[in-house]
Amino acid sequence: MKLATNWNDYKILKTAKGEKLERIAGYTFLRPDPQVIWKTDSPISAKADAVYKRTENKSGEWKINPKMPKNLTISRKNVNFYIEPMNFKHICLFPEQAVNWDIMTNLIKSSKREVKVLNLFAYTGAASVVCSLAGALVTHVDASKSMIEIAKTNAKLNNITNIRFIMDDCKKFVEREIRRGNFYDAIIMDPPSFGRGPKGETWKIEDDIYSFVQLCAKVLSKNPLFVLINSYTTGLQPTVMANILNAVIPNGKTESYEVGIPTEEKGIVLPCGCSAIKTF
């Protein structure tokens, strides 16, 4: 497992009974986490500034201290990230992805050349920002208009003006790039377990990820740098994603791993999904 560390103002304080208590920019957040199936001697305090609770229809809502600002900013290694409590218990950021930000930053900087990055299912753009700051030319693609707006906010927080933002279904965008003859040196994909595009397109990761990687391989340049896949789907273990990369792109070197975040509790690390990266 690779651990996300070096956060200035983000910590996981406690985990127990399906929940995690985080400190974010000086405020406390309590929200569910399906990986937390263990119990601890002392319960988590519910007196957090922001508490996410499930409702009867399996959705949920935040209960927020009115004194807490609507949005916050946190930083890591001089990179700024926008934080806001959102639907589905999200906070506009996956802090564990710092593991991959460091890997990609090192690859881009050490390449000593212009690198074109395609970030698919790009969410709020943390990876886009990090890659841009490392010197890459980034194309950011996501089907959600609201996520693209937050990604633009993240770019603005870091004085970035050259990310190309595209609101589109990722599969259709890649298909068009193939027809246009456009190529990328690096591809990042962070697909959801299930999703819908702006025109009702459906995505189910177990059914679609292999053919999608095959499609993306067609826009890799002749001198590629890396291909990264992230997954939060329980059934897709790191080796499964590595096998997909190796089957579709036989050359290069593949590494797969869990990603996690150390907590303030002795001996407790929170697993937060997995990744596989192929480098060339």
C-alpha positions in Angstrom: 0.0 0.0 0.0 1.2 3.5 -0.8 0.2 6.2 1.7 -0.8 9.8 1.1 1.2 12.0 3.4 2.5 15.6 3.6 -0.9 17.3 4.0 -0.7 20.7 5.6 -4.3 20.9 6.8 -6.0 17.5 6.3 -6.0 14.7 8.8 -8.2 11.6 9.6 -8.6 11.8 13.4 -10.6 8.7 14.1 -12.4 5.8 12.4 -15.1 3.5 13.8 -18.4 1.8 12.9 -18.6 2.9 9.3 -17.5 6.5 9.8 -14.4 8.7 9.7 -13.8 11.9 11.5 -11.6 14.3 9.5 -10.0 17.7 10.3 -10.1 19.8 7.2 -8.8 23.4 7.2 -9.4 23.6 11.0 -12.9 22.2 10.9 -14.1 18.7 11.7 -16.1 16.5 9.2 -17.9 13.3 10.1 -19.0 11.1 7.2 -19.5 7.5 6.3 -16.8 5.3 4.9 -17.7 1.7 3.7 -14.2 0.4 4.5 -14.5 1.2 8.2 -16.0 -2.0 9.5 -14.0 -2.2 12.7 -15.0 -0.8 16.1 -12.9 1.1 18.6 -13.1 1.5 22.4 -14.3 5.1 22.3 -17.0 6.3 20.0 -16.5 9.0 17.4 -17.9 12.3 18.6 -20.9 13.5 16.5 -20.1 17.1 17.5 -18.4 17.8 14.2 -18.8 21.0 12.2 -20.1 19.1 9.2 -21.9 15.7 9.7 -23.2 13.6 6.8 -26.1 11.3 7.6 -27.9 8.7 5.5 -31.6 9.2 5.0 -34.3 6.5 4.6 -34.0 6.5 0.8 -30.3 5.7 1.0 -29.2 9.1 0.0 -28.1 11.6 2.6 -27.5 15.2 3.6 -25.0 17.3 5.5 -25.8 19.0 8.8 -23.4 22.0 8.9 -22.4 24.4 11.6 -23.6 27.8 10.3 -20.4 29.3 11.5 -18.3 27.2 9.1 -17.6 28.9 5.7 -19.5 27.4 2.8 -16.2 26.5 1.1 -12.7 26.0 2.3 -9.2 25.7 0.8 -6.5 23.3 1.8 -3.0 22.8 0.5 -0.2 20.3 0.0 3.2 21.0 -1.3 2.2 24.5 -2.2 -0.8 23.3 -4.3 -4.2 24.6 -3.3 -7.5 22.7 -3.4 -11.1 23.8 -3.1 -13.2 22.0 -0.4 -17.0 22.1 -0.2 -19.4 19.5 1.3 -21.3 18.0 -1.6 -23.9 15.3 -2.3 -23.0 11.7 -1.9 -20.8 12.7 1.1 -18.0 14.1 -1.2 -15.9 17.1 -0.3 -14.7 18.0 -3.9 -11.4 16.1 -3.3 -9.9 12.6 -2.8 -6.9 13.3 -0.5 -5.5 9.8 -1.0 -4.8 10.6 -4.6 -1.8 12.6 -3.4 0.1 9.3 -3.9 -0.5 9.4 -7.6 0.1 13.2 -7.8 3.6 12.7 -6.6 4.3 9.9 -9.1 2.9 11.8 -12.0 4.8 15.0 -11.0 8.1 13.1 -10.9 7.5 11.4 -14.3 6.5 14.7 -16.0 9.4 16.7 -14.6 12.0 14.0 -15.2 10.9 13.5 -18.8 12.4 16.9 -19.7 10.0 17.3 -22.6 6.6 18.7 -23.4 4.0 16.2 -22.2 0.4 16.2 -23.3 -1.9 14.7 -20.6 -5.4 13.5 -21.1 -7.4 13.4 -17.8 -10.6 11.4 -18.2 -13.4 11.3 -15.6 -11.4 14.2 -14.3 -13.8 15.2 -11.5 -12.7 18.5 -9.8 -9.4 18.6 -11.5 -6.8 17.9 -8.7 -4.7 15.7 -11.0 -5.1 18.2 -13.9 -3.8 21.0 -11.7 -0.9 18.9 -10.4 0.1 17.8 -13.9 -0.1 21.4 -15.2 2.1 22.7 -12.4 4.6 20.0 -13.3 4.8 21.5 -16.8 2.3 19.3 -18.8 -0.3 20.5 -21.3 -3.5 19.1 -19.8 -6.9 18.3 -21.4 -9.5 17.8 -18.7 -12.7 15.8 -19.6 -15.7 15.3 -17.4 -19.4 14.9 -18.1 -20.6 17.1 -15.2 -20.8 20.9 -15.7 -20.7 21.5 -11.9 -17.5 19.4 -11.6 -15.9 21.3 -14.4 -16.7 24.6 -12.7 -15.0 23.4 -9.5 -12.0 22.2 -11.6 -11.8 25.7 -13.0 -11.8 27.1 -9.5 -8.9 24.8 -8.6 -7.0 26.0 -11.6 -7.7 29.6 -10.6 -6.5 29.0 -7.0 -3.2 27.9 -8.5 -2.9 30.7 -11.1 -3.2 28.1 -14.0 -4.7 29.4 -17.2 -3.7 26.8 -19.8 -5.8 23.7 -18.9 -8.2 22.7 -21.7 -11.6 21.9 -20.1 -14.0 19.7 -22.0 -17.5 18.8 -20.8 -18.3 15.6 -22.6 -18.9 11.8 -22.3 -15.3 10.4 -22.0 -15.8 7.6 -24.4 -17.3 9.8 -27.1 -14.5 12.4 -26.6 -11.8 9.7 -27.1 -13.6 8.4 -30.2 -13.5 11.9 -31.7 -9.8 12.3 -30.8 -9.1 9.1 -32.7 -10.8 10.4 -35.8 -9.0 13.8 -35.4 -5.7 12.1 -35.1 -4.9 13.7 -31.8 -2.5 11.9 -29.4 -1.4 12.2 -25.8 1.8 11.2 -24.0 0.0 10.4 -20.7 -3.6 9.3 -19.9 -5.3 9.4 -16.4 -8.6 7.8 -15.9 -10.6 7.8 -12.6 -13.8 6.1 -13.7 -16.9 5.8 -11.4 -18.4 2.5 -10.6 -21.5 3.6 -12.4 -22.3 6.8 -14.1 -24.3 8.6 -16.8 -23.1 11.0 -19.5 -24.8 14.4 -20.4 -27.0 12.6 -23.0 -27.9 9.6 -20.9 -24.9 7.5 -21.7 -24.4 4.7 -19.2 -21.1 3.5 -17.7 -20.6 0.4 -15.5 -16.9 -0.1 -14.7 -16.9 -3.9 -14.6 -18.4 -4.1 -18.1 -16.8 -1.2 -19.7 -13.3 -0.6 -18.4 -11.4 -3.1 -20.6 -12.9 -1.9 -23.8 -12.4 1.7 -22.7 -8.6 1.1 -22.0 -8.4 -0.5 -25.5 -10.0 2.7 -26.9 -7.7 5.0 -25.0 -4.6 3.1 -26.2 -5.4 4.4 -29.7 -4.7 8.0 -28.6 -1.4 7.2 -27.0 1.5 8.9 -28.7 4.5 7.0 -30.2 6.6 8.1 -27.2 4.2 7.7 -24.2 5.1 8.5 -20.6 2.4 6.8 -18.5 -1.2 5.4 -18.3 -2.9 5.5 -14.9 -6.1 3.9 -13.8 -7.8 4.6 -10.4 -10.6 2.5 -9.0 -12.8 2.8 -5.9 -14.8 -0.3 -6.9 -14.3 -3.2 -4.5 -14.3 -5.9 -7.2 -11.5 -4.3 -9.1 -8.3 -5.3 -7.2 -5.0 -3.7 -8.1 -3.8 -6.8 -10.0 -7.0 -6.8 -12.1 -6.3 -3.3 -13.4 -2.6 -4.3 -13.9 -3.8 -7.3 -16.0 -6.0 -5.0 -18.1 -3.1 -2.6 -18.8 -0.7 -5.5 -19.7 -3.3 -7.2 -21.9 -4.0 -4.0 -23.9 -0.6 -2.3 -23.8 2.0 -5.1 -23.6 5.1 -2.9 -23.6 6.2 -0.7 -20.6 6.4 -1.5 -16.9 3.3 -1.9 -14.8 2.9 -1.3 -11.0 -0.4 -1.8 -9.1 -1.1 -0.9 -5.5 -3.7 0.0 -2.9 -3.7 3.7 -1.8 -4.5 4.7 1.7 -4.2 7.5 4.3 -2.6 7.1 7.8 -4.9 8.1 10.6 -4.1 9.7 14.0 -5.0 6.3 15.6 -2.1 4.0 16.4 -1.9 1.1 13.9 -4.8 2.3 11.8 -4.5 3.0 8.1 -7.6 3.8 6.0 -7.6 2.0 2.6 -9.0 4.2 -0.1 -9.1 2.3 -3.3 -6.4 1.2 -5.7 -4.4 2.2 -8.7 -2.4 0.7 -11.6 0.2 2.7 -13.6 2.1 1.7 -16.7 5.2 3.7 -17.4 7.4 3.7 -20.5 
